[in-house]
Amino acid sequence: MSKKLIDRPTEIRDDEKLNNSKLFEYLSEIIDLDIESFDILQFPSGYSNLTYLIKSNEKEYVLRKPPHGAKIKSGHDMSREFKVLSSLKDQYHKTPDPIHYCSNTDIIGSDFYLMERVKGVILRSNNYSQIVKDKSQFNFLAEQFVDSFVELHKLDINKIGLSDFGNPEGYNSRQVYGWCKRYNNSKTEELKEMEIVMDWLESNISQSKYVSLIHNDFKYDNLVLDENDLSIKAILDWEMCTIGDPFMDLGTSLAYWIQHNDPDFIKGVGLNITLDSNNPTRNKILNLYSEKFGNKIENIVFYFVFGLFKIAVIVQQIFFRYKNGFTKDARFKHLNLVVKAYSFLAIKSIEKQKIEL
């Protein structure tokens, strides 16, 4: 595989630049930096928290910070993400090593944290066909995906020191009502389909007996893969991690898993890389997860619809920031159409009581 496919940073977008001199001065007290070789670039592909590459003395680090205009702190909590990485470091060997968390917002305008850079391939809609080329590779990747997912959900939260990282009792109910509130706080227009989905979710809340550490954004483009054999080197973006019902995590991942025979309006969204007909379907992923987890998943439609709704709200929050001028990133201009597409898919799933439509 070509080294060119390794995820690479670019020049920083104008409205997302950092105060280089202040950052250099601060970080020099923590890591070995040289002013002559000090450079900052940006990983441009994410839609939420901002991710930068810090280079100096032939070493590389990754800096993570919240986006400008973020209204929901829980979705951009740097201290929370740093704590997760610190707790998982010796227990779940698929996370980057954390280095330092800074709560001083005077340095770059927000809190941030620093971690090691894990070099590898990250699957994107514009590169996956050059990386995963046949059915056997798609199946290998899917099996790794599910293995890592179940391994995470089977971790002993007491052993890793995160038993107090959330309140699992009533978790699903709080999630439903919490994401409904987030949507209402970030609305830019009235959308009856989203209202229908919210009403259905509030009337059909289900919760399993299991309590796990959950990632809450477990999808292909949050995996760093080895460029030679496609094994998973690291899992990224832990800012929404908590403890709760693992099937809520599963539902969100299945909601991201758009497939080749889904309706055209959702396939055109372009936020996923699972459309290839060689890729396993949602039902196959569900069955593989159930087999490895050791339990049949009851009420999967609730978990799936919740996942679709949550993705729609996350996208709506991003569109809200664009609409209100907090970011000029042109990729966000038509995200309101993505919100509509996910709400339509949720309604279809409710009507058919299936995750395969």
N, C-alpha and C positions, 0 to 999 in steps of 0.2 A: 504494500500500500504506500502511496506517495506521502512523503513528509508534509507536502503542501496541504494535506487534508487535516493536519493537526490544528485545533482551534487556535486562531491567531488574533491578537489585538490590532486595533487601528488607531488613528488619531482621534483625540477626544472631541466629541460634539461640542460646539461652541457654548451652548447653554449648560453644559455639564462639566466644565473644567474645574480643577481644584486649585487651591492656593499652594503652588509647588514649594515656595520658599518656607512657608510655615510648616508644611508637612515634612519637608526634609529636616528642618530643625528639630521637630518633635521626634521623628522616627530615628534620628541619629543617636538618640539616647537609648534606643531599644535594640536596634540591629546595626550591623556594620555597613555604613553607607559612604559613598564617595561622591562629592558634588560634581566632579567632572563626568562621571558615568551615570549619574542619577537621571532617570527618565520615567515618565508616566504615560501609559497608553490606556486604551479602553477596549474591553470586550463588548462589541456593539449589539449582540444578538438578543440579549434578555429584554423582557418586557416589564420587569418590576424593579427590584433593587439594582443599583448601579455597581458594576464590577470593573476594576481597573488592574492593570499590571504595573507593578513597581519594579524597576530594573536598576541594579547598581552592583559594581564589583563582580560582574558576570553571574550574579545571583538574581533570582526572580521571586517575587511575592505577589499575592493577590490581595487587593483591598476591596472591601464590600461596604457600601453605605446606602441609606434610604434614598429614594428618588425625591426630586423637588416637588413640593406640594402634596406629599402623601398625607392623607387624612386619617388613615387607619394604622395606628402605631403597631398593633399586634401583627400586621402583615409585613412589617418592616423593622422588626425588633432585633437590632444588632447584638445586644447583650444576650438575648435569648438564644440566638443562633450560635454565638460564641460559647455559651454554656453547654449547649448540646454537643458541639464538636469536642469540647474539652472532656466531657463525660464519656463520649464514645471512643475516644482515641485508643484506648487499650482493650475495648470490648467488641468493637465492630470495625474491622479493618478495611473499611471502604469509605473512609472520610479523610479529607485533607487535615493535616496537623494545624491546629490553631496556634497563633503566635502571640497576639496582643489585642486587647479590646481598649478603645479610647472613648470615654464618655464626655470629654471636653469638646463642646460644639464650636468653640472658638477656632479650632484648628482648620477645619474644612467646611464649617457650617452645619455639621451634624455629627452624631457619634459615628463610629466606624470600627471595623476590626480587620486585622491582618492575619492571613493564613499562608501556608505553603502553596506554591503552584504545582498542580499535578498535570503534567503534559500528557496529552492524548487526544483522541478524536471525540468530538461531540456531534451526534447526529442532528442535522438540520434538514429542513425541507429542500434546501438547495444543494445538499451534498450526499444525502444518504444513499442514493442510487449508485454512487461511485464507491461506496464502502461496503454495503450489504447487497450482494449481487445475486444470490440464489436462495431457494427455499430452505436448504440446510442451514445457511447462515442466519436467515430470519428465525428459524426454529431454535438455533443455538442461543441467539440473543434473547429471545422470549423466555427460554428456560432459565437463563441467567437472571433476567429481570425478575421473574417470579421467585426464584430461589433467594435472591437478595431481599426481596420484599417480605417473604415469609420469615426469613432469618431475622429481619428487623422486628417483625411483629412477635417473634418468639423470645426476644431478649428479656432477661429478668430485670425489670425496672428498679428493683431494690438493689440488685448487685451493681448496677451502673450508676446508682445514686440519683435517679430521677423520679423516685416515687412521689415526690411532692411537686412535680412539674405541671400538674394540672389536676382537675377534679373529675374523675371518670363518671361519677354518679350524675345522671341527668345530662351527660355530655351531648348526646345527639339532639336533645331538645334545645339546649343552649346554642348548639351550632345552627339549627334551623332558624330560630328566632334571631340569632346574632347576624347571620348572613342576610336575612330579610331586612334587618335594620341597616346594615351596610349598603344594601341596594337602595333603600329609600333615601339614605343620606347622600348618595352619589347619582341620583337620577338626573338625567338631562332632558327627558321627555317621558310622556306616559306610554307605557307598553302593556297592553292588556294581557298578552301571553305570559309575561313575567308575573303579573298579578294572579293568573290562574295557577301557575306553578307554585307560587308561595302559599296560596290557599290549600292546595293539595298536600304539600309537604307538612304544613301545620296540622292537618287532619290525619296524617298517616305516619306519624313518627314511630320508628321502630328502633330497638336497641338490643344488641346481643349481650351475652353474659361475659364476653372477653374484654380484658383491659390490656392495652399494649402501648408501647411507644410508637407513635405514628408520624410519618413524614409530612403528609398533607399536600405534597406536590410531586409525587413519585411518578416520573415519566421519562421517556427516552432522552429528551434533550437536557435532562439533569444528570446524565451519566457521562463520566469520562471513561472512554474505552481505550484499551491497548491497541495501538495502530497495527500490530502484527496479527493478533489472534482474536480481537474483539472481546476479550475478557474485560470485566468491569474493574477499573482501577480505583475509581472514587465516585461517590454520590454527592451531588451539590445541593445548595439551596435549602437549608434546614430552618429558615426563619419562621415557618409556621408549625414546626414540630411541637407536639404535646403528647400527653397520654390520654387515651380514650378508646373508643370502639374501633378495632382495626378494620372493620368492614366499611367504615366511613372513608378510610384511606383507600381501600380497594375500590369503592364506588367512584371516587374522584379519578383514579387511574384508568378505570374502565371508561369514564366519560371522556378522557383525553384520547382514548383508543378509537379514533375514527377509522373506518374500514372501507374497502373498495366498493362494497355494495350498499353503503349508506346513501340517504337522499342527497341529491346534487347540491342542495342549499347548504348542507353541512360540509360536504367534501370540498367546496369552494372556499372554505374559511382559510385554509392554509396554515393553521396553527399546529399541525400534527405531521408526523412522518410515518404513519402506520397504514397509509392508503394502498400500498403495493399489494397486489393479489396474492403474493407469496407469503405475506405476513399472516400469522394466526389471527383468527377472529376474536372478538370479545368473549364469546362463549367458550372458546378454547382456552383463553387466558383464565377465565373464571373457573373452568374445570381443573386446570393445572394448579391454580392457587388452592382450590378446595382440597385437592388430593394431597398437596404438600402440607397444607395447614392441618389437615386431618378432620375436617368438619364441613358439612354441606352448608352453604350460605343461604339462610332463610331471608325472605323479603328483599331479594336483590334489587328489585325495581325501585324501592325506596332509596337504597344506597346509590344507585345509578342516577336517578333523577336528582338527588341532592348534589351529586358530583357535577352534573350538567349545570345546575343552578349556580353552584359555587363558582364554576369557571366563568359563567356569564357575569356574575357580580364582580369578579376580579377584573375582567375585561372592561366592565362598566366603570370601575374605579379608575382604570388607566385612561379611558376615554374622557372621564370627568376632568382629569388633570390636563389633558390636551385641550379640551373645550374651554377651560378656564385659564389657559395660557401658562400653566406651570411647566410645560414642556413643549418644545417645537418639533419633536421627533415626528417626521412625516408618516412613519409607519402606523401612527395611532389615529390618523385622520378619519378612517372609516370603521373603527372598532365598534361603533354602535350597531352596525350590521351583523357583526359577530355575536353580539348580545342577543339579537333577534333570532339568529340561526340556532343558538343553543337552547333558547326558550322553546322554539318550534320543535326541536328534537326531544326535549323533555316532555312536551305535551303528547307527542306521538308514542313515547314509551309508556306514559300513563294510560293512554287509550288502548294500547295493545297488550299492556302488562308484560312487556318483554324488554330485554336489552339488545336484542337483534331485531332490527326494523326492516 
